[in-house]
Amino acid sequence: MGSSALVAGIKAVHTACWLVTESCVLYVLYAGLRRRTGRSVGVAGGVVAGEVLVFAGNGFRCPLTELAERVGAEHGAVTDMYLPRWFAHTLPALHAPLLALVIYLHTRNPRESRPRRASAG
């Protein structure tokens, strides 16, 4: 298999991972807005958290970028994933506020669903 085929394969895997992660982000955001927190949200949140940990643990660089460079990609840029370049490069900056919102929404849900104690007096 030639290096261009390997790079295309790496981009395809990266695109699939991105689609799964983005779907999880959207689902967790939607569930938080609807005040729904449950097991499926936990699984989707785990996928997102895993992606964040891998990305942060690799110095905020996708490990597939390094793999693409090792097999011959000119810049190792798997982030273009068939998306507009400007959009692909702003994804981390777009996700930070979204993830903060998701965390807020899902920490709010259990607090608001607890029964309130009647005040003494």
Disulfide bonds with the S-S distance in Angstrom:
none
